[in-house]
Amino acid sequence: MINDLWYKNAMVYCLSVETFMDANGDGVGDFQGLQRRLDYLAGLGVNAIWLMPFQTSPGRDDGYDVSDYYNIDPRYGTLGDFVEFTQGAKQRGIRVLIDLVVNHTSDQHPWFKEARADKNSRFRDWYVWSKEKPANADEGMVFPGVQKTTWTRDEKSGEYYFHRFYEFQPDLNTANPQVQAEILKIMGFWIQLGVCGFRMDAVPFVIAEKGADVKTPKAQFDMLRSFREFLQWRKGDSIILAEANVVPKENLQYFGDDGERMQMMFNFHVNQALFYALASADTRPLGKAMKETQERPQSGQWGVFLRNHDELDLGRLSEGQRQRVFDAFAPDKNMQLYDRGIRRRLAPMLGGDIRRLKLAYSLMYSLPGTPVLRYGDEIGMGDDLKLPERNCARTPMQWSNEPNGGFTKSDKPVLPVISEGPYGYSHLNVAFQRRDSESMLNWTERMIRMRKEAPEIGWGTFSLLDCGDAGVLGMRYDWRNNAVVTIHNFHDQPVEIVFKAGGEEGETLLIDIADGSDSRADEQGRHHMVIEPYGYRWYRAGGLDYLLKRSDI
């Protein structure tokens, strides 16, 4: 059974169909365009694609306001196009994960339209209502500064409805058994069309108690187990990747003590500490966050990432730490969002410094978990801060120096392609970088290959190494008598370090996975090395006799 856990050593690539590739020239990406780019993704080393929402939607929240769970938004194609895409992905050994957005629907969904029109409708209890505006209606907003309340009066029904997010996204009453049955039906439908799992949106809100009288919502964790059991029954290797930004002590409740709930969760706790380390060259909070999230079931796995399609949420950092990150990466108010996050892409946050970009991604690939790479980050795409809220980091993929970056033949793309400055498509695109052996794209392909050849990271247990400098992070992974050691220097200057690799007696040699150079330990078992500014090392550890027997050395 353990060998079926494919996600433990996978490489996940997140993309939006809308902004990835337009095949029919209407300015909007589509599944036919995505189908044409499957060979590119396979060549990059991707073996799982996570699709952002593509179901029928008014599009007021980038597709997260779903109005039909059983269809494709016509701008992206048809169900036939989708099946052709999933089949093409399967032929290339690529699994498909899709967003499962079931905390809320669009207010244009037929369920809500009927619920608001008739209090006796069978869909009335599919949503959460109150005759009076609850006292806590102005608390708990997900988008502070943009969202004013969580309860809005519906003029048609004369009552207030609950919405944890925008007012056009009424929350589903997920405690209703009929709603839960519908969620299972939605998952089953897409599984039949070739999907291998789901990235479940806003999981803590999905399972939280809802209602006007609820002051401290309790989490209904049994709901997660029923989702998991259904999926495993329908398709044994399907998974749920949970978006759950919770404190470490709650992690096991989402995974399940025996791994009977979510297979994967995003590690937001480590992500925030990682950016503090990049801003301050102090890795101690990062090491602490890694230890705090170390415990998980054997079948459970973290999804590790740098930037995603939302803002970089820094809400769990201390006020001083958060300000340090703001000062380093988002000094202008226009770069910040919701009083807690940064809305930029990674490359401009790091000032386009290729050394820091490679350090950050080398670190991501070496963190305990499964890496999740966002489209465009493999070439170091930038952002457009003139666009509102999160859209600034959701611009179309830059394929070439053709008009609109080769994304579309239309002169009216769904979002403006970045055309000016250091991140403009005329000089930052896939086509140019494919021909440059030292480009970010080709470096990313090599790193993905190296990460896959180090299954110890995905499967093994880690320990932190004492490198004698808070700005240097050393990690060791052990699995099946194999070991991998990684070292990352967060300083902007060379650092000389002395460390022990942490192995048993006889492990006196480290071999660099990338270039084959070695580091021999001294008589005390210590390794001495100088690492360049923002430098990194990946090593295999072991005695010389053992290493010489390995086929990959």
C-alpha positions as CSV (number, residue, x, y, z in Angstrom):
1,M,0.0,0.0,0.0
2,I,2.8,2.4,0.8
3,N,4.2,2.3,-2.7
4,D,0.8,3.7,-4.0
5,L,1.4,7.0,-2.3
6,W,2.5,8.8,-5.6
7,Y,2.1,12.3,-4.1
8,K,5.0,11.7,-1.6
9,N,7.6,12.3,-4.3
10,A,5.7,14.3,-6.9
11,M,6.1,17.6,-8.6
12,V,2.9,19.7,-8.7
13,Y,2.4,22.5,-11.2
14,C,-0.4,25.0,-10.6
15,L,-2.0,26.9,-13.5
16,S,-5.1,28.8,-14.5
17,V,-6.6,27.6,-17.8
18,E,-7.8,31.2,-18.3
19,T,-4.3,32.7,-18.5
20,F,-2.1,29.7,-19.7
21,M,-2.7,29.3,-23.4
22,D,-5.4,30.5,-25.8
23,A,-5.9,28.2,-28.8
24,N,-9.0,29.8,-30.5
25,G,-7.8,33.4,-30.5
26,D,-10.5,34.9,-28.4
27,G,-8.1,36.3,-25.7
28,V,-9.0,33.7,-23.1
29,G,-7.0,30.6,-22.3
30,D,-8.8,27.3,-23.0
31,F,-8.4,23.5,-22.6
32,Q,-7.3,23.1,-26.2
33,G,-4.5,25.5,-25.6
34,L,-3.5,23.7,-22.4
35,Q,-3.6,20.4,-24.3
36,R,-0.9,21.8,-26.7
37,R,1.4,22.6,-23.8
38,L,1.3,19.2,-22.1
39,D,4.6,18.2,-23.8
40,Y,6.2,21.4,-22.3
41,L,5.0,20.4,-18.8
42,A,6.1,16.8,-19.2
43,G,9.5,18.0,-20.4
44,L,9.8,20.2,-17.4
45,G,9.4,17.2,-15.1
46,V,5.8,17.9,-13.9
47,N,3.8,14.8,-12.9
48,A,0.8,16.5,-11.4
49,I,-1.2,19.5,-12.7
50,W,-3.4,21.5,-10.3
51,L,-6.0,23.5,-12.2
52,M,-7.5,26.6,-10.7
53,P,-11.3,26.9,-11.0
54,F,-12.7,26.4,-14.6
55,Q,-16.3,25.5,-13.9
56,T,-19.2,27.8,-15.0
57,S,-19.0,31.1,-13.2
58,P,-19.9,34.8,-13.5
59,G,-16.1,35.4,-13.0
60,R,-16.4,37.9,-10.2
61,D,-13.8,36.1,-8.1
62,D,-11.6,34.5,-10.7
63,G,-13.9,31.4,-10.9
64,Y,-14.2,30.8,-7.2
65,D,-17.8,31.9,-7.5
66,V,-19.1,28.7,-9.1
67,S,-22.6,28.7,-10.7
68,D,-22.5,25.1,-12.1
69,Y,-20.4,22.4,-10.6
70,Y,-21.0,20.0,-13.4
71,N,-19.8,21.9,-16.4
72,I,-17.0,23.8,-18.0
73,D,-17.1,27.6,-18.3
74,P,-17.9,28.0,-22.1
75,R,-14.9,30.4,-22.4
76,Y,-12.6,27.5,-21.7
77,G,-14.2,24.9,-24.0
78,T,-16.5,21.9,-23.4
79,L,-16.5,18.8,-21.3
80,G,-15.2,17.0,-24.3
81,D,-12.2,19.3,-24.4
82,F,-11.6,18.6,-20.7
83,V,-11.7,14.8,-21.2
84,E,-9.3,15.1,-24.1
85,F,-7.0,17.1,-21.9
86,T,-7.1,14.6,-19.0
87,Q,-6.5,11.7,-21.4
88,G,-3.5,13.5,-22.9
89,A,-2.1,14.2,-19.4
90,K,-2.6,10.5,-18.5
91,Q,-0.7,9.4,-21.6
92,R,2.3,11.5,-20.4
93,G,2.2,10.2,-16.9
94,I,0.7,13.4,-15.5
95,R,-2.1,13.4,-13.0
96,V,-4.8,16.1,-12.8
97,L,-6.0,17.8,-9.6
98,I,-8.7,20.4,-9.7
99,D,-10.0,23.0,-7.3
100,L,-13.0,21.9,-5.2
101,V,-14.8,25.1,-4.1
102,V,-17.7,24.0,-1.9
103,N,-17.6,26.4,1.0
104,H,-19.8,28.7,-1.1
105,T,-21.4,29.1,-4.5
106,S,-22.1,32.1,-6.7
107,D,-25.2,34.1,-5.9
108,Q,-26.1,33.3,-9.6
109,H,-26.1,29.5,-8.9
110,P,-29.6,28.0,-9.5
111,W,-29.6,26.6,-5.9
112,F,-29.3,30.1,-4.4
113,K,-31.7,31.6,-6.8
114,E,-34.4,29.1,-5.8
115,A,-33.5,29.4,-2.1
116,R,-33.9,33.1,-2.1
117,A,-37.1,33.0,-4.1
118,D,-39.0,30.5,-2.0
119,K,-38.5,29.8,1.7
120,N,-40.2,26.4,1.2
121,S,-37.7,25.4,-1.5
122,R,-35.7,22.3,-0.9
123,F,-32.6,24.4,-1.4
124,R,-33.5,26.9,1.3
125,D,-31.6,25.0,4.0
126,W,-28.6,24.5,1.6
127,Y,-27.6,28.1,2.7
128,V,-27.3,29.8,6.0
129,W,-30.0,32.4,6.9
130,S,-31.0,34.8,9.7
131,K,-34.1,36.9,10.1
132,E,-32.1,39.6,11.9
133,K,-28.6,40.8,11.3
134,P,-26.3,38.9,13.8
135,A,-24.3,40.9,16.3
136,N,-21.0,39.5,15.0
137,A,-21.8,40.3,11.3
138,D,-18.9,42.7,11.1
139,E,-16.3,40.2,12.3
140,G,-14.4,37.4,10.7
141,M,-14.1,38.8,7.2
142,V,-11.6,37.0,4.9
143,F,-10.9,40.2,2.9
144,P,-10.6,43.0,5.5
145,G,-10.5,46.4,3.9
146,V,-12.4,45.1,0.9
147,Q,-15.2,43.1,2.5
148,K,-17.5,45.0,4.9
149,T,-19.5,42.2,6.5
150,T,-20.2,38.5,6.6
151,W,-24.0,38.8,6.6
152,T,-25.9,40.6,3.8
153,R,-29.6,41.2,3.6
154,D,-31.2,39.6,0.6
155,E,-33.9,42.0,-0.7
156,K,-35.9,39.2,-2.4
157,S,-36.2,37.0,0.7
158,G,-36.1,39.7,3.3
159,E,-33.5,37.8,5.4
160,Y,-29.8,37.9,5.9
161,Y,-27.5,35.2,4.4
162,F,-24.1,34.3,5.6
163,H,-21.0,34.7,3.4
164,R,-17.5,34.2,4.8
165,F,-16.1,35.7,1.6
166,Y,-17.6,38.3,-0.8
167,E,-21.3,39.1,-0.6
168,F,-21.8,37.5,-4.0
169,Q,-20.6,34.1,-2.6
170,P,-23.2,32.8,-0.2
171,D,-21.9,30.0,2.1
172,L,-23.3,26.5,1.7
173,N,-24.7,24.9,4.8
174,T,-22.2,22.1,4.7
175,A,-23.7,20.5,7.9
176,N,-26.8,19.7,5.9
177,P,-26.5,16.0,4.9
178,Q,-28.0,16.8,1.5
179,V,-25.2,19.3,0.8
180,Q,-22.6,16.8,1.9
181,A,-24.1,14.2,-0.5
182,E,-24.0,16.7,-3.3
183,I,-20.3,17.4,-2.6
184,L,-19.6,13.7,-2.9
185,K,-21.6,13.6,-6.2
186,I,-19.5,16.5,-7.5
187,M,-16.2,14.7,-6.7
188,G,-17.5,11.5,-8.2
189,F,-18.5,13.3,-11.4
190,W,-15.0,14.7,-12.0
191,I,-13.2,11.5,-11.0
192,Q,-15.1,9.8,-13.8
193,L,-13.8,12.4,-16.2
194,G,-10.2,11.6,-15.4
195,V,-9.4,13.7,-12.3
196,C,-7.0,12.2,-9.8
197,G,-7.8,14.5,-6.8
198,F,-8.8,17.9,-5.6
199,R,-7.3,20.9,-4.0
200,M,-10.1,21.7,-1.5
201,D,-10.5,25.4,-1.0
202,A,-10.9,27.0,2.4
203,V,-11.2,23.7,4.3
204,P,-11.5,25.2,7.8
205,F,-14.6,27.1,6.7
206,V,-16.1,24.1,4.8
207,I,-16.1,22.0,8.0
208,A,-17.0,24.9,10.5
209,E,-20.4,25.2,12.1
210,K,-22.4,28.0,10.6
211,G,-25.3,30.0,11.8
212,A,-26.4,33.3,13.4
213,D,-26.2,31.8,16.9
214,V,-22.7,30.3,16.4
215,K,-20.1,32.3,18.3
216,T,-17.2,29.9,18.4
217,P,-17.6,27.5,15.4
218,K,-16.6,23.9,16.0
219,A,-14.9,22.0,13.3
220,Q,-16.8,18.9,11.9
221,F,-13.8,16.7,11.2
222,D,-15.9,13.6,10.4
223,M,-16.8,15.4,7.2
224,L,-13.2,15.1,6.0
225,R,-13.2,11.4,6.7
226,S,-16.3,10.8,4.6
227,F,-14.8,12.8,1.7
228,R,-11.6,10.6,1.9
229,E,-13.5,7.4,2.2
230,F,-15.7,8.2,-0.9
231,L,-12.7,9.2,-3.0
232,Q,-10.7,6.0,-2.1
233,W,-13.7,3.9,-2.9
234,R,-14.2,5.5,-6.3
235,K,-10.5,5.8,-7.2
236,G,-7.9,4.4,-4.9
237,D,-5.0,6.7,-5.7
238,S,-7.0,9.9,-5.7
239,I,-6.2,12.6,-3.1
240,I,-7.3,15.8,-1.4
241,L,-4.8,18.6,-1.0
242,A,-6.3,20.8,1.7
243,E,-6.0,24.6,1.9
244,A,-6.0,24.9,5.7
245,N,-4.0,27.8,7.2
246,V,-4.2,26.5,10.8
247,V,-1.9,26.5,13.8
248,P,0.4,23.5,14.1
249,K,-1.4,21.9,17.0
250,E,-4.4,21.5,14.7
251,N,-2.6,19.8,11.9
252,L,-3.2,16.2,13.0
253,Q,-6.9,16.9,13.2
254,Y,-6.9,17.6,9.4
255,F,-4.6,14.7,8.5
256,G,-6.3,12.4,11.0
257,D,-4.3,10.5,13.7
258,D,-4.0,7.5,11.4
259,G,-4.1,9.5,8.2
260,E,-7.8,8.8,7.6
261,R,-8.7,12.3,6.6
262,M,-6.7,14.6,4.2
263,Q,-3.7,13.1,2.4
264,M,-2.0,16.5,1.9
265,M,-2.1,20.0,3.3
266,F,-0.3,23.2,2.3
267,N,2.3,24.1,4.9
268,F,1.4,27.8,5.5
269,H,3.3,27.9,8.8
270,V,6.6,27.0,7.2
271,N,5.9,29.3,4.2
272,Q,5.6,32.4,6.3
273,A,8.7,31.6,8.3
274,L,10.5,31.0,5.1
275,F,9.9,34.5,3.8
276,Y,11.0,35.9,7.2
277,A,14.3,34.0,6.7
278,L,14.7,35.4,3.2
279,A,14.1,38.9,4.5
280,S,16.2,38.7,7.6
281,A,18.9,36.0,7.0
282,D,17.7,34.5,10.3
283,T,16.6,30.8,9.8
284,R,15.9,30.1,13.4
285,P,12.1,30.7,13.1
286,L,12.1,28.6,9.9
287,G,13.8,25.7,11.7
288,K,11.3,26.1,14.6
289,A,8.3,26.0,12.1
290,M,9.7,22.9,10.5
291,K,9.9,21.1,13.8
292,E,6.4,22.3,14.8
293,T,5.0,20.7,11.6
294,Q,7.2,17.6,11.6
295,E,4.6,15.3,13.1
296,R,2.2,13.8,10.6
297,P,0.8,10.4,9.7
298,Q,3.0,8.1,7.5
299,S,0.6,8.6,4.6
300,G,0.3,12.3,5.2
301,Q,2.3,14.9,3.2
302,W,2.9,18.6,3.2
303,G,2.5,20.7,0.0
304,V,5.4,23.2,0.1
305,F,5.4,26.3,-1.9
306,L,6.8,29.8,-2.3
307,R,4.1,31.9,-4.0
308,N,0.6,30.9,-5.0
309,H,-2.3,32.6,-6.8
310,D,-3.4,34.4,-3.6
311,E,-1.5,37.0,-1.6
312,L,1.4,35.9,0.5
313,D,-0.3,35.6,3.9
314,L,1.9,36.8,6.8
315,G,-0.9,36.8,9.4
316,R,0.8,34.3,11.7
317,L,4.1,36.2,12.0
318,S,4.6,38.5,14.9
319,E,4.0,42.2,14.1
320,G,7.8,42.9,14.1
321,Q,8.5,39.9,11.8
322,R,5.7,40.9,9.4
323,Q,7.0,44.4,9.2
324,R,10.5,43.1,8.4
325,V,9.1,41.1,5.5
326,F,7.0,44.1,4.3
327,D,10.1,46.4,4.5
328,A,12.2,43.9,2.4
329,F,9.7,42.8,-0.2
330,A,6.7,45.1,-0.2
331,P,7.7,48.6,1.1
332,D,4.9,50.4,-0.8
333,K,1.3,50.1,0.4
334,N,0.2,49.2,-3.1
335,M,2.2,46.0,-2.9
336,Q,0.4,44.9,0.3
337,L,-3.1,43.4,0.6
338,Y,-5.8,42.8,3.3
339,D,-3.5,44.3,6.0
340,R,-1.7,40.9,6.3
341,G,-0.1,39.9,3.0
342,I,1.9,40.7,-0.2
343,R,0.3,40.5,-3.6
344,R,3.5,40.3,-5.7
345,R,5.2,37.5,-7.6
346,L,8.5,36.1,-6.2
347,A,10.9,37.4,-8.9
348,P,10.1,41.2,-8.3
349,M,9.9,40.6,-4.6
350,L,13.6,39.5,-4.7
351,G,14.5,42.3,-7.0
352,G,15.1,40.0,-9.9
353,D,18.3,38.7,-8.3
354,I,18.8,35.3,-9.9
355,R,21.0,34.2,-7.0
356,R,18.2,34.8,-4.5
357,L,15.6,33.2,-6.8
358,K,17.6,30.0,-7.1
359,L,18.3,30.0,-3.4
360,A,14.6,30.3,-2.7
361,Y,13.6,27.6,-5.1
362,S,16.4,25.2,-4.1
363,L,15.1,25.6,-0.5
364,M,11.5,24.9,-1.6
365,Y,12.5,21.7,-3.4
366,S,14.5,20.6,-0.3
367,L,11.8,21.3,2.3
368,P,10.0,18.3,3.8
369,G,7.0,17.7,1.5
370,T,5.9,17.9,-2.1
371,P,6.9,21.0,-4.1
372,V,4.1,23.0,-5.7
373,L,5.3,25.3,-8.5
374,R,3.1,28.1,-9.9
375,Y,2.9,28.7,-13.6
376,G,5.4,31.3,-14.9
377,D,7.7,31.0,-11.9
378,E,9.9,28.6,-13.9
379,I,10.9,31.6,-16.0
380,G,10.8,34.2,-13.2
381,M,7.7,36.1,-14.4
382,G,6.8,39.4,-12.8
383,D,3.6,41.2,-11.8
384,D,1.5,44.2,-12.8
385,L,0.7,46.3,-9.8
386,K,-1.7,48.4,-11.8
387,L,-4.2,45.5,-11.7
388,P,-6.5,45.2,-8.7
389,E,-6.0,43.0,-5.7
390,R,-4.7,39.5,-6.6
391,N,-5.0,40.0,-10.4
392,C,-1.5,41.7,-10.4
393,A,0.1,38.2,-10.0
394,R,-2.3,36.4,-12.4
395,T,-1.2,37.8,-15.7
396,P,-1.0,35.5,-18.8
397,M,1.9,33.1,-19.4
398,Q,4.7,34.5,-21.5
399,W,5.6,31.9,-24.2
400,S,7.5,34.0,-26.7
401,N,8.3,37.5,-28.0
402,E,5.3,37.4,-30.3
403,P,2.5,39.9,-29.6
404,N,0.9,39.3,-26.2
405,G,3.7,36.9,-25.3
406,G,2.4,34.2,-27.6
407,F,-0.5,33.6,-25.2
408,T,-3.1,34.7,-27.7
409,K,-3.6,35.9,-31.2
410,S,-6.2,38.4,-29.9
411,D,-5.4,42.0,-29.3
412,K,-7.6,41.9,-26.2
413,P,-6.2,39.3,-23.7
414,V,-8.4,38.4,-20.7
415,L,-5.7,40.2,-18.5
416,P,-2.9,42.4,-19.9
417,V,0.3,40.5,-20.6
418,I,3.3,42.2,-19.0
419,S,4.9,44.2,-21.7
420,E,7.1,46.8,-20.0
421,G,10.1,46.8,-17.7
422,P,12.5,44.0,-16.8
423,Y,9.6,41.4,-16.8
424,G,8.2,42.3,-20.2
425,Y,7.4,39.4,-22.5
426,S,9.7,40.7,-25.3
427,H,12.7,39.5,-23.4
428,L,11.4,37.3,-20.6
429,N,9.6,34.3,-22.2
430,V,9.8,30.5,-22.5
431,A,11.2,30.5,-26.1
432,F,14.2,32.6,-25.2
433,Q,15.0,30.7,-22.0
434,R,14.8,27.3,-23.7
435,R,17.8,28.2,-25.9
436,D,19.8,29.5,-22.9
437,S,21.4,26.6,-21.0
438,E,21.9,28.9,-17.9
439,S,18.3,30.3,-17.9
440,M,15.9,30.0,-15.0
441,L,13.8,27.6,-17.0
442,N,16.6,25.1,-17.7
443,W,17.9,25.5,-14.1
444,T,14.3,24.6,-12.9
445,E,14.2,21.5,-15.1
446,R,17.5,20.3,-13.6
447,M,16.4,21.1,-10.1
448,I,13.1,19.1,-10.5
449,R,15.1,16.2,-11.8
450,M,17.4,16.4,-8.8
451,R,14.5,16.6,-6.4
452,K,12.9,13.5,-7.9
453,E,16.2,11.7,-7.6
454,A,16.2,12.5,-3.8
455,P,13.1,10.6,-2.6
456,E,14.5,10.8,0.9
457,I,13.0,14.3,1.0
458,G,9.5,13.2,0.2
459,W,9.5,9.9,2.1
460,G,12.1,10.3,4.9
461,T,12.5,12.0,8.2
462,F,14.6,15.2,8.6
463,S,16.8,16.7,11.2
464,L,18.4,20.1,11.4
465,L,22.1,20.5,11.3
466,D,24.1,22.9,13.4
467,C,26.1,25.0,10.9
468,G,27.2,27.6,13.5
469,D,25.4,30.5,11.7
470,A,21.8,31.5,12.0
471,G,21.8,32.6,8.4
472,V,22.7,29.1,7.1
473,L,20.1,26.3,7.1
474,G,21.4,22.7,7.1
475,M,19.0,19.7,6.8
476,R,19.5,16.0,6.7
477,Y,17.0,13.4,5.4
478,D,17.2,9.7,6.1
479,W,15.1,7.0,4.3
480,R,15.9,3.3,3.8
481,N,19.5,3.6,4.8
482,N,20.0,6.5,2.3
483,A,20.7,10.1,3.3
484,V,20.6,13.5,1.7
485,V,22.0,16.7,3.1
486,T,21.2,20.2,2.0
487,I,22.8,23.5,3.0
488,H,21.4,27.0,2.2
489,N,23.2,30.3,2.8
490,F,20.7,33.2,3.3
491,H,23.5,35.8,3.6
492,D,24.5,38.3,0.9
493,Q,28.1,37.4,1.5
494,P,30.3,34.3,1.5
495,V,30.1,32.2,4.7
496,E,32.6,29.7,6.1
497,I,30.8,27.0,8.0
498,V,31.8,23.9,10.0
499,F,29.2,21.2,10.6
500,K,28.7,17.5,11.2
501,A,26.5,15.7,8.7
502,G,24.7,13.9,11.5
503,G,25.2,10.3,10.3
504,E,26.6,7.2,11.9
505,E,30.3,6.5,12.3
506,G,31.8,5.8,8.9
507,E,29.8,8.4,7.0
508,T,32.8,10.5,6.3
509,L,32.1,11.7,2.7
510,L,29.5,13.9,1.1
511,I,29.0,13.9,-2.7
512,D,27.4,16.9,-4.3
513,I,24.4,15.6,-6.3
514,A,24.7,18.4,-8.8
515,D,28.4,18.4,-9.8
516,G,29.9,15.3,-8.1
517,S,32.4,17.2,-6.0
518,D,33.0,15.8,-2.5
519,S,33.5,17.1,1.0
520,R,35.5,14.8,3.3
521,A,35.1,15.0,7.0
522,D,38.0,15.7,9.3
523,E,39.1,13.4,12.1
524,Q,36.4,14.8,14.3
525,G,33.7,14.1,11.7
526,R,33.3,17.7,10.8
527,H,32.9,19.2,7.3
528,H,34.5,22.6,6.5
529,M,33.3,24.6,3.5
530,V,32.8,28.1,2.2
531,I,29.4,28.8,0.6
532,E,29.0,31.8,-1.8
533,P,26.4,34.5,-1.2
534,Y,22.9,33.0,-1.5
535,G,24.6,29.7,-2.2
536,Y,23.3,26.2,-1.7
537,R,24.5,22.6,-1.8
538,W,22.8,19.2,-2.2
539,Y,24.7,16.2,-1.0
540,R,24.4,12.4,-0.7
541,A,25.9,11.2,2.5
542,G,27.6,7.9,3.3
543,G,30.8,6.0,3.6
544,L,33.0,6.0,0.5
545,D,32.5,2.2,-0.2
546,Y,28.8,2.7,-0.1
547,L,28.8,5.8,-2.4
548,L,31.0,4.1,-5.0
549,K,28.4,1.3,-5.3
550,R,25.6,3.7,-6.2
551,S,24.7,3.9,-9.9
552,D,24.0,7.6,-9.8
553,I,27.4,8.7,-8.5
